[in-house]
Amino acid sequence: MKGIILAGGKGSRLFPLTKITNKHLLPIYDRPMIYYPIQTLVDAGIRDILIVTGGNYAGDFLQLLGTGHQLGLANLNYTYQEGEGGIADALRLAEHFADGENVCVILGDNIIETNIREAVQEFDKQAVGAKILLKEVTDPERFGVAEILNGFVVNIVEKPKDPKSNYAVTGIYMYDATVFDKIKTLEPSQRGELEITDVNNAYIRERSLSYAFLDGWWTDAGTFDSLLRASHLVSESRKKPA
């Protein structure tokens, strides 16, 4: 399985911090943000990774990460997303890199406490389809929310006013090679973007989407509050006995 980290966008919610750098290069406690999704994939046994970035500071990733060998990667690749076409639009750029293999996709500002190796191994055994990781939250209206019926995800709604559950779809997704065909059929949402929720719902219609619950804490780092929260969570986790 190959890994894809989506690290584009302008980071407008973090301005002026992002006036001179990409959001995903900002510090989370003692490391640049991008180190965390890379470590998540490495810990899951994935060593071949593509970073999809954009904006004015894409070259800074190369300066920081180089070949990725120092972080445990066998291969580190880069591609560039023009504009802000949405998560699915960024993923679309990885088709050549994926080359028909399964992929594990993670948003570049997603920080987690635990290891996803078990979920990745489970997906490797899954013949076709997709797998998403869910987390129960107190504010589901901020996220894509999964409706579960009889042990299956039957629908995902993006930022619902009246959530059907408290199960947020985290920014970690596993897909087979048909994901790129599904992206090609998408129409832009009201935000003018190709939505990853529409991709996941396409797998639901095929009855080929599985799920698992993410252990430990999970946060994004796309706002000032969540950036601070992520640093606190990482700091506290480093203090825990091994």
N, C-alpha and C positions, 0 to 999 in steps of 0.2 A: 504494500500500500504506500502511496505517495502522500505527502503533506502539502497543504496549501494554506498560507497565512495571508489574510486580506488586510492590508495596512495602507489603504489609500485614504481619500477624503481630505478635506481642508482643515478639519479640527476646529471649526468655527466656534463651537461651544467652549473651547479652551483658549480663545483669543484673550489677551495678547501673547500668551505663552507660545502659541503656534505661529506667531508672526515671523519667527526666524528659524523654525524647525518643524518637522513632521510630528504630529501628535504621538506617534508610536515610538519616538526617540526620547520622549520625556521620561524622567526618572520615576520609577516605582520603588520606593525605599532606596536600595543600594545598587539597582541595575536599571538600564534602559528598559522601557516597557516591552519592546520587541523580544527581549530575552525570554520572557515568561511563556508566550505561546510556542517559541522554539523549544524550550525545555519541556513543555507539555508533550509535544510530538516526539522528542527524543526519548523521553521516559516511557512512551507508548511503543517504542521500538521502530519509529519511523525516522529514517536517516536521509531521505531524498526529499527536499523541500523547495517549494517555489514561494517567493514573496511577491505579492501583487501590491504595488505602491503607486503613488501619484503625487501631484502637486509640485511645488518648486524645489523640494529638498530630497528628491528621490535618490540622488547621488550620495547622500549622507549614509544611507543604508550600506552601500558598498564600502565606504570608508570605515564604518563601524564594524561590519560583520565579515567583510572579505569573502573568503571561500566557505566560512562556517565551520571549518575543521576544528577550531579551538572550542567550539560548542558541541562537538560530538557528531557533526553532520558529515555524511559521505559526499553529498552534493548540495550546493545552495545556488538556486537560480533566482532571477529577478525578471519581472515584466512590469510594464507601465500602463496604468489606467488613465485615460484622458477624461477630465471632468469628473462628475459625481453621478454615475448612472445607476448606483445601487449595488447591493451585495451580489445579486445574481449576475449583474453586468461585469463586475470584477471577476467573479468565478469563471465567466465565459472565456476570459483571456487565458485560462489555464488548460484549455482543451488539448493543445499540442503537447504540453508538458505531461499531462496525464497519460496520453498515448494508450488509451483503452484500459488502464488499470483503475482499481478502486482508489478513491481519494478520501482523506480526512481533512476537512476544512475547519479552520478556526479563525475567528475574528481577532485582529491584532491587539485589541484592547481588552480581551477577556483574560482574567486572572483567576486561577482556580487553586484550591488547596491540595487536592488529591490527584491520584494517577488515573488515567483513562485507559490503561493498557487492556484491562479486562473487556471493556466495551469494544475496543478495536479488535481484539481477538474474536469476540462474539460476531462482529460484523464480517470478519474474514470467513467465518463459517456460513454466513448467510448467502444463499446462492445469488440472489438479485436484490435490487432495491436500495433502500436508504435506512439510516439509523440516526436518530436525534437523541440528545441528552437533555433531560428536563430537570428543573429545580423548583421546589415549592417556595413561593415568595409571598410577602405580605402586600405587595403592590403590583399585581399581575397586569393591571391596565397599562403599565409602561412597556410591556413586552409582547411578543407573539405568544399566545396562550393556547395550549393543547387541550382539547376536549377528549376525554377518555371514556369509552363505553365498552364494557365487557372485556377489558384488558387490551383494547386496541385504540390507537389515536384515530378518531373519526373526523376531526377537523382542527385546523389551526387558524386563529383569527389574530390579525396584527393590531395591537394596542386597542383592545375592545373596551367599550364603555361599560358593558355588563359582562364581565368575564364568566365563562362557563366553569372555570376551575382556577386554582391558584398555581397551576403548573406552567412556569415560564419555559420557553424554548431557549436554551442557552446558545451561545454563539459557537457551538461545536457540532459539526454535521459530518456524516459519512455517506458517501454516494458511490453507486456503480457508474459505469461509463455512460449510461443513458442520460445522466444529468445534463449533459451539454445539448442533447437533442431537445430536452424539455425546456431549457433556457431559450432555445431558438424559437419556441412557440409562444413565449410570453409577450404580453402587451404592457407598456408602462402603466404604473399605477397613477393615482391622482397626484402623487408627489413627483411624477415624471421619472420614476425609477423602476428597474426590474427587481421585483421583490423576491427574496429567498423564501418567504412564506408561500408564495405561489408555486415555487418549485416543490416544496415539501407537500403541499396539497395535491400536486400532480402524482406524487408517489402514493399518497393516501388513496386516491381514486383507483390506483392500480392494486391496492391492498398489499403493498410491498414496503411499507414504512414501519420499522420497529422502533422501540425506544428503551432507554434505561434512565435511571435516576442518578444524578451526579452527587457523589458523597462530598462532605466537607463544604466549606464556603465557596462562593462564586460571586464575582463582581465584574462589571465592566470598569473602564477608567476614562470615560468620554466626557465627563463633566468635572468641575472643580471639586464637588463633594465626593464623587466616586473615585476621583484620582487620589484624594486624601484618604478615603476609606481603604482603597487598595493598598496604600503604603502602610497603614496601620495594621491591616490584616496580615500582610507579609511579615512585618516586624514582629508581631505577636507569634506567628507560626515559627519564626526562626528561634524564638526563645523557648519553645516547647522542647522537652527532652526527647531525644531520638528513640 
